[in-house]
């Protein structure tokens, strides 16, 4: 009997080329203009190393934003 393959994009992202990601979820109220939201996300990208993963705009106008950044693991050096 064939089995259905479940596609999990979060799992794929985490294991693709051994890259690990850290995610941050933000909910932004509809009262903030597009320019204010853009400025806020640009500042997070420049100063925190975050990049935009996805944006969902709800029918009521709230934005759900998912940011991601690479987790860099330090390997011990041999002395």
Secondary structure, DSSP 8 states (H G I E B T S, - for coil): --------HHHHHHHGGG-EEEEEEEEE-TTS-HHHHHHHHHHHHHHH--EEEEEEE-TTS-EEEEEEEEE--------
